[in-house]
Amino acid sequence: MIHLVTLNPALDLFFDLEKPSFGKIGKVSNATVEPGGKALNAARFLKKFKTPSAVWMGTGGGSDPTHVLYRSLLAHEKLKAFFLSQKTPIRMNLVTRVNRESHKYNHPGFETNINGFPRLLAKVKKGDTLVLTGRLPQGVNDSLYASWVEAFNRKGVKTVVDASGKALLHAIKAKPWFFKSNLFEISEALGQRVKNLKQAQVLVRKNWLKNNFRHGALTDGSSGAILWKDQECYSIQTPKVTSSLVVGAGDGFLAGYLYGLRKGKSLKEAAAWAGAFGATVAASGIRGFSREKAGRFYKQVKVRRVL
């Protein structure tokens, strides 16, 4: 089983805006609200490929109005989630679109206590995959993911980390089975700027013999990605897409790789599926993702060995 965890879920508010043609008041031409979270996005994509997963959210199981709305929206999508806290409100993010230009504004979240961790620890079994995603909520120690990686590693669980900042750095040192990051996030974590994928390859080669760098992926948006395991490393090039709908493409990349591995694909094939899922989200958005579109992109993704 694949267990997908996001400790800082969100309600994403989308507003299509029209600037004022006269006066001071513009127009909201469309407005929607959707449940957000990297784990939830990955579950959406995996579901389209009939790959079972369990979603765990850091909060949302109580009577707070944001909890009620979040669960109602999940039910509308026929998605289920387990909740590790029943008190902390769910944060709200804002996405604005004006003349096809999109901007996202994220709330940092609220301080919380993850009281439901023992339930998660008991539920995840040896041989399962545990995926820890997203930034930590306010007030949570930066080493939390690292401590969880160590705890689940001892159980024989395949631990995966898709985070940022100090939480990512600590988690990498704890030796997860796999980690994914974009170049901005890995630069932030390591305290050194990684400008492009060529520099990323140098970084990987430099850290090759370190056990905590054995299996990972670094992405750079439309420029592609590199993905490696032990002594095998691939460059992933996806078709260029002309769209501003880039939110969630990284979640698609991760879900595609998990799907490939779940199906017993080779590292090269799984890398191609990662690129295909990411490109599909970039082109069509999270809700526009489909099995057919991902299949078409899979045939166009170029994967070549670089190290």
C-alpha positions as CSV (number, residue, x, y, z in Angstrom):
1,M,0.0,0.0,0.0
2,I,1.1,3.6,-0.7
3,H,0.4,5.9,2.2
4,L,0.5,9.6,1.3
5,V,0.9,12.1,4.0
6,T,0.4,15.9,4.0
7,L,0.6,17.5,7.5
8,N,-0.4,21.0,6.3
9,P,-3.4,20.6,4.0
10,A,-5.3,23.6,2.5
11,L,-8.4,24.8,1.0
12,D,-7.4,26.3,-2.3
13,L,-9.5,29.3,-3.4
14,F,-9.4,30.0,-7.2
15,F,-10.5,33.4,-8.6
16,D,-10.6,34.4,-12.2
17,L,-10.3,38.2,-12.2
18,E,-11.1,40.9,-14.6
19,K,-9.4,44.3,-14.1
20,P,-11.6,47.3,-13.7
21,S,-12.6,48.8,-17.1
22,F,-13.6,51.9,-15.3
23,G,-13.8,53.0,-11.7
24,K,-12.1,51.0,-8.9
25,I,-14.0,47.7,-8.8
26,G,-13.0,44.8,-10.9
27,K,-14.9,41.6,-11.6
28,V,-14.7,38.0,-10.3
29,S,-15.7,36.1,-13.4
30,N,-15.3,32.7,-11.7
31,A,-14.6,31.4,-8.2
32,T,-14.1,27.8,-6.9
33,V,-12.8,26.2,-3.8
34,E,-11.0,22.8,-3.8
35,P,-9.3,20.7,-1.1
36,G,-5.6,20.9,-1.5
37,G,-2.5,19.1,-0.4
38,K,0.4,17.3,-2.2
39,A,-0.7,13.9,-0.9
40,L,-4.2,14.5,-2.1
41,N,-3.0,15.5,-5.6
42,A,-0.9,12.4,-5.8
43,A,-3.8,10.3,-4.8
44,R,-6.0,11.9,-7.5
45,F,-3.5,11.0,-10.2
46,L,-2.9,7.4,-8.9
47,K,-6.6,6.8,-8.7
48,K,-6.9,7.5,-12.5
49,F,-4.5,4.7,-13.0
50,K,-6.3,2.4,-10.6
51,T,-3.4,2.4,-8.1
52,P,-4.7,2.2,-4.5
53,S,-3.4,4.6,-1.9
54,A,-4.3,5.9,1.6
55,V,-4.3,9.7,2.3
56,W,-3.3,11.1,5.7
57,M,-3.9,14.7,6.5
58,G,-2.4,16.6,9.4
59,T,-5.7,18.1,10.4
60,G,-9.4,18.0,9.3
61,G,-11.1,15.4,11.4
62,G,-13.0,17.7,13.7
63,S,-16.0,20.1,13.7
64,D,-14.2,23.3,12.7
65,P,-16.0,24.8,9.7
66,T,-12.9,24.4,7.5
67,H,-12.8,20.7,8.4
68,V,-16.5,20.2,7.5
69,L,-16.0,22.0,4.2
70,Y,-12.8,20.0,3.4
71,R,-14.4,16.6,4.1
72,S,-17.5,17.6,2.1
73,L,-15.3,18.5,-0.9
74,L,-13.5,15.2,-0.6
75,A,-16.8,13.3,-0.6
76,H,-17.8,15.2,-3.8
77,E,-14.7,13.7,-5.5
78,K,-15.3,10.3,-3.9
79,L,-12.0,10.5,-2.1
80,K,-11.3,9.5,1.5
81,A,-8.7,10.6,4.0
82,F,-7.5,9.9,7.5
83,F,-6.9,12.9,9.8
84,L,-4.1,13.1,12.4
85,S,-5.6,16.1,14.3
86,Q,-9.2,17.2,15.1
87,K,-8.6,20.8,16.3
88,T,-6.2,22.8,14.1
89,P,-8.1,24.8,11.4
90,I,-7.2,24.1,7.8
91,R,-5.3,27.0,6.1
92,M,-6.6,28.7,3.0
93,N,-4.5,29.5,-0.1
94,L,-5.4,31.8,-2.9
95,V,-4.8,31.4,-6.7
96,T,-5.6,34.4,-8.9
97,R,-5.8,34.3,-12.7
98,V,-5.8,37.5,-14.7
99,N,-5.5,37.4,-18.5
100,R,-4.1,33.8,-18.4
101,E,-1.4,34.9,-15.9
102,S,-1.6,33.0,-12.6
103,H,-0.3,33.7,-9.1
104,K,-0.5,31.6,-6.0
105,Y,-0.4,32.9,-2.4
106,N,0.1,30.3,0.3
107,H,-0.9,30.6,4.0
108,P,1.8,29.1,6.2
109,G,-0.7,27.2,8.3
110,F,-1.4,27.0,12.0
111,E,0.5,25.5,15.0
112,T,-0.6,22.0,15.6
113,N,0.0,18.8,17.5
114,I,0.1,15.6,15.4
115,N,-1.6,13.5,18.1
116,G,-2.6,10.8,15.6
117,F,0.9,9.6,14.8
118,P,0.6,6.3,16.7
119,R,-2.3,5.4,14.5
120,L,-0.3,6.1,11.3
121,L,2.7,4.1,12.7
122,A,0.5,1.1,13.5
123,K,-1.3,1.2,10.1
124,V,1.7,1.3,7.8
125,K,3.2,-2.2,7.5
126,K,6.5,-3.7,6.4
127,G,6.9,-3.4,2.6
128,D,4.5,-0.4,2.3
129,T,5.5,2.9,0.9
130,L,5.2,6.0,3.1
131,V,5.3,9.4,1.3
132,L,5.9,12.5,3.4
133,T,5.0,15.6,1.4
134,G,4.9,19.4,1.8
135,R,6.0,22.0,4.3
136,L,5.6,21.4,8.0
137,P,2.9,23.4,9.9
138,Q,4.0,26.3,12.1
139,G,5.5,25.3,15.4
140,V,6.5,21.8,14.3
141,N,10.2,20.9,14.8
142,D,12.2,20.8,11.5
143,S,13.4,17.4,12.3
144,L,9.9,15.8,12.4
145,Y,10.1,14.2,9.0
146,A,13.6,12.9,9.8
147,S,12.3,11.2,13.0
148,W,9.5,9.7,11.1
149,V,11.8,8.4,8.3
150,E,13.9,6.7,11.0
151,A,10.9,5.2,12.7
152,F,9.4,3.7,9.5
153,N,12.8,2.6,8.2
154,R,13.1,0.4,11.3
155,K,9.8,-1.2,10.3
156,G,11.0,-2.0,6.8
157,V,8.9,0.6,5.1
158,K,10.0,2.4,1.9
159,T,10.1,6.0,3.0
160,V,9.7,8.8,0.5
161,V,10.2,12.6,1.2
162,D,9.0,15.5,-1.0
163,A,9.5,18.5,1.2
164,S,11.6,21.7,1.4
165,G,13.8,23.8,3.6
166,K,15.4,22.5,6.8
167,A,12.8,19.7,7.0
168,L,14.1,18.4,3.7
169,L,17.7,18.6,4.8
170,H,17.1,16.8,8.0
171,A,15.0,14.2,6.2
172,I,17.7,13.5,3.6
173,K,20.3,12.9,6.4
174,A,17.9,10.3,7.9
175,K,18.3,8.2,4.7
176,P,14.9,7.9,3.2
177,W,14.4,5.3,0.5
178,F,13.7,8.1,-2.1
179,F,13.4,11.8,-2.1
180,K,12.2,14.4,-4.6
181,S,12.9,18.1,-4.8
182,N,12.9,20.9,-7.3
183,L,16.1,23.0,-7.7
184,F,14.8,25.9,-5.6
185,E,13.9,23.5,-2.7
186,I,17.2,21.6,-2.8
187,S,19.1,24.9,-3.0
188,E,17.2,26.2,0.1
189,A,17.9,23.0,2.0
190,L,21.6,22.7,1.2
191,G,22.3,26.5,1.5
192,Q,23.9,26.6,-2.0
193,R,22.3,27.6,-5.3
194,V,21.8,24.9,-7.9
195,K,21.1,26.8,-11.0
196,N,20.3,24.1,-13.6
197,L,20.2,20.4,-14.1
198,K,23.9,20.2,-15.2
199,Q,24.8,21.6,-11.8
200,A,22.3,19.1,-10.3
201,Q,24.2,16.2,-12.0
202,V,27.4,17.5,-10.4
203,L,25.7,17.6,-7.0
204,V,24.5,14.0,-7.4
205,R,27.9,12.8,-8.5
206,K,29.6,14.6,-5.6
207,N,27.3,12.9,-3.1
208,W,27.0,9.6,-4.9
209,L,28.8,7.5,-2.3
210,K,26.7,8.9,0.6
211,N,23.9,6.4,1.6
212,N,21.5,9.3,2.1
213,F,21.8,10.3,-1.6
214,R,21.4,6.9,-3.2
215,H,17.9,7.3,-4.7
216,G,16.3,10.6,-5.6
217,A,15.0,13.1,-8.2
218,L,15.6,16.8,-8.9
219,T,13.2,18.6,-11.1
220,D,13.5,22.0,-12.9
221,G,10.0,22.7,-14.4
222,S,9.8,22.7,-18.1
223,S,13.6,22.1,-18.4
224,G,13.1,18.5,-17.2
225,A,14.5,16.5,-14.4
226,I,17.2,14.0,-13.4
227,L,16.3,10.8,-11.5
228,W,18.8,8.3,-10.1
229,K,19.1,5.1,-8.0
230,D,22.5,3.8,-6.9
231,Q,24.8,4.0,-10.0
232,E,22.0,4.6,-12.5
233,C,21.0,8.2,-13.4
234,Y,18.7,9.4,-16.1
235,S,17.8,12.8,-17.7
236,I,14.1,13.3,-18.3
237,Q,12.9,15.7,-21.0
238,T,9.2,16.3,-21.5
239,P,7.4,18.1,-24.3
240,K,7.1,21.8,-23.9
241,V,3.5,22.9,-22.9
242,T,2.1,26.4,-23.3
243,S,0.0,26.7,-20.1
244,S,0.1,28.7,-16.9
245,L,-1.5,25.7,-15.0
246,V,1.8,24.6,-13.3
247,V,0.4,24.1,-9.8
248,G,0.7,20.4,-8.9
249,A,3.1,19.3,-11.7
250,G,5.7,18.2,-9.1
251,D,3.0,16.1,-7.4
252,G,2.3,14.6,-10.8
253,F,5.9,13.7,-11.2
254,L,6.1,12.0,-7.9
255,A,2.8,10.1,-8.5
256,G,4.0,8.9,-11.9
257,Y,7.2,7.5,-10.5
258,L,5.3,5.7,-7.7
259,Y,3.0,4.3,-10.3
260,G,5.9,3.0,-12.4
261,L,7.6,1.4,-9.4
262,R,4.2,-0.1,-8.3
263,K,3.8,-1.7,-11.7
264,G,7.3,-3.2,-11.6
265,K,8.7,-1.0,-14.3
266,S,12.4,-0.5,-14.8
267,L,14.0,2.7,-13.4
268,K,14.1,4.2,-17.0
269,E,10.4,3.4,-17.6
270,A,9.3,4.7,-14.2
271,A,11.3,7.9,-14.9
272,A,9.3,8.2,-18.2
273,W,6.0,7.8,-16.3
274,A,7.1,10.5,-13.8
275,G,7.8,12.9,-16.7
276,A,4.5,12.0,-18.3
277,F,2.4,12.6,-15.2
278,G,4.1,15.9,-14.5
279,A,3.7,17.1,-18.1
280,T,0.0,16.2,-18.1
281,V,-0.6,18.3,-15.0
282,A,1.4,21.2,-16.4
283,A,-0.7,21.1,-19.6
284,S,-4.1,20.4,-18.2
285,G,-4.1,21.3,-14.5
286,I,-4.8,19.0,-11.6
287,R,-8.5,18.4,-12.4
288,G,-7.8,18.0,-16.1
289,F,-5.4,15.1,-15.5
290,S,-6.5,11.9,-17.3
291,R,-5.1,8.4,-18.0
292,E,-5.4,9.0,-21.8
293,K,-3.5,12.3,-21.7
294,A,-0.7,10.9,-19.5
295,G,-0.4,7.9,-21.9
296,R,0.1,10.3,-24.8
297,F,2.8,12.2,-23.0
298,Y,4.5,9.0,-22.0
299,K,5.2,8.3,-25.7
300,Q,6.8,11.7,-26.1
301,V,9.0,11.8,-23.0
302,K,12.7,11.4,-23.7
303,V,14.8,9.5,-21.1
304,R,18.5,9.0,-21.5
305,R,21.2,7.8,-19.2
306,V,23.6,10.5,-18.1
307,L,25.7,9.0,-15.3
